[in-house]
Amino acid sequence: MQDSLIKENAKGESKRIPMRELEKLTNFTRATINFYIREGLLPFPQKSARNMAYYDDEFVQKLEKIRLLKKSGFSLLQIKQIMNTEKEPDPDLVLGVLNQINALLPYERAERTVSLDQILSIGYDLPMVKHLIELKIISPTREDPNVFPSYCLEICRFMKYFLDAGIPLGMAQEVILKLIELTNVEKNAFDLYIRQPLVMKNATQDEQTRAIKKCVENINALLPLLHLQLLKQSAESILKAK
């Protein structure tokens, strides 16, 4: 049996792993693996002509990822969302992850949410706030449609600056989406190269907190320099054109 598995792998085909071997490779029980399949965290296995289920290396990788996410304190629902990355993240999941990050940060704001009145006080009217929600630029909490995560206030201030400068809403929205895209790149890099190694070596909460703080400080120091350089290039090109 082992020889046939090696031959299949040598041909560049996926190695067919039976359940008993998958249990040994991952230290997950058959019952747990089947539970993750039923809950949608794992795909259904391939079936042989005799209707026997076989797995491959992808299952081993996915189970290891589930293990790391569980160690990091993510709930089963959050893990399911993360494992299915092609789907749009649920706003509640995003808020939950943000709250987890905030709990680690020693310099977090005490204010976790802001009210609709606070957003209106920036200079918005109610129809514009509703429009920002429809565009998914901001999202209220599930418990109260008049309460928002605190970062929504910063986004609204940024949007107001653009709108007051005469920049169209569509352009401002594009900038916000690019910032979200950049944040996702930063998050993936941090998770892969910083947080996961810390989790695997059972780093303490203080060690993880210091790693997050250092990462945020470096990014915050770099971004203003990049923005200034880009604005400088833009201004110089205008002067040359004249």
Buried (B, 14 or more C-beta within 10 A) or exposed (E): EEEEBEEEBEEEEEBBBBBEBBBEBBEBEEEBBBBBBEEEBBEEBEEEEEEEBBBBEEBBEBBBBBBBBEEBEBEBEBBBBBBEEEEEBBBBBBBBBBEBEBEBEEEEEEEBBBEBEBBBEEEBEEEBBEEBBEBEBBBBBEEEEEBBBBBBBEBBEBBBEBBEEEEEBEEBBEEBEEEEEEEEEBEEEBBEEBBBEBBEEEBEEEEBBBBBBEBBEEEEEEEEEEEEEEEEEEEEEEEEEE
